[in-house]
């Protein structure tokens, strides 16, 4: 297991992590749940070799996984419960 695969395996420990090299120097990251659902993301060479970009990519993947698992709050819960009429002008 290479270093980048180890990193993703530690970050996404609930998933079976596999990586495949791409011709452009990036990787194809595959995350498999215990029930067999697979999520794939492409990471570019620059994303893997910049700590800031890698951090952003990991955050985006976490967000996408949470969204798929319906762990995000429902939009109605985020909106204000009070409704205000729009102002009218004469």
Secondary structure, 3 states (H helix, E strand, C coil): CCHHHHHHHHHCCCCEEEEEECCCCCEEEEEECCCCCEEEEEECHHHHCCHHHHHHHHHHHHHHHHHHCCCCCCHHHHCCCCCCCCCCCC
